[in-house]
Amino acid sequence: ETTQPTTTPSSKFSNKMRKFEDIHWHNLPNKAKKAATTLGFDKESWDNSGWPESEDKWWEDLTAAEREAAIELGYDQASWDDQYEGKDWDELPRDVKRAAAAMGFNKEMWDEDEWPDCTDEHWGDLSPEVRSGAMVLGYNEEIWG
């Protein structure tokens, strides 16, 4: 089994902080693969940005096992439900603030619900750092837009 480093050279955010979004199924650590399976992913859906039924649920509607699996993959309620929207800058965890800053947010923009220019770009056109920041907030290619 291939072991992935905790962080990649293109990112200052750990794989777990990025929700393992850019890690292929065959490189997922066993615990992350088991968690992904609990949420309804398989190799095909994971590697191709599939969307299992669990991702259509609100955090409170997840089973206890699904919530534990989501936590194992780096999610909390705010990142699962709404990518921290509705939270003030001062309420964000430190790593989420760093991720938002990597995307181009600052306190004023975040609190005023002003979006940086990168949010107009296609997911595939985002720089690795901006894409990593988006992953920390809970975005992936499917929900980016």
Residue pairs with C-beta under 8 A, 6 or more apart in sequence:
1 30
2 26
2 27
3 29
4 15
4 23
4 27
4 28
4 29
6 14
6 15
7 13
7 14
7 15
8 15
8 22
10 128
10 129
10 132
11 18
11 128
11 129
11 132
12 98
12 102
12 129
12 132
13 95
13 98
13 99
13 132
13 133
13 135
13 136
15 23
15 29
15 32
15 74
16 32
16 73
16 74
17 74
17 95
17 99
17 135
17 136
18 74
18 132
18 135
18 136
19 73
19 74
19 75
19 79
19 135
19 136
19 138
19 140
20 28
20 32
20 36
20 73
20 74
21 135
21 140
21 141
22 131
22 132
22 135
23 32
24 46
24 47
25 33
25 36
25 42
25 43
25 46
25 47
26 43
28 36
28 46
31 72
32 72
32 73
34 69
34 72
35 68
35 69
35 70
35 72
35 73
36 46
36 69
36 73
38 65
38 66
38 68
38 69
39 52
39 54
39 55
39 66
39 69
39 70
39 73
40 52
40 53
40 54
40 55
41 50
41 52
42 50
44 50
45 51
45 52
49 140
49 141
49 142
51 142
54 62
54 66
57 66
58 81
59 67
59 70
59 77
59 80
59 81
60 77
62 70
62 80
70 80
75 138
78 84
78 87
78 138
79 96
79 136
79 137
79 138
80 138
82 138
83 137
83 138
83 139
83 143
84 92
84 96
84 100
84 137
84 138
85 113
88 110
88 111
89 97
89 100
89 107
89 110
89 111
90 107
92 100
92 110
95 136
96 136
96 137
98 133
98 136
99 132
99 133
99 134
99 135
99 136
99 137
100 110
100 133
100 137
101 133
102 129
102 130
102 132
102 133
103 116
103 118
103 119
103 130
103 133
103 134
103 137
104 116
104 117
104 118
104 130
105 116
108 114
109 115
109 116
118 126
118 127
118 130
119 145
123 131
123 141
123 144
124 141
126 134
134 144
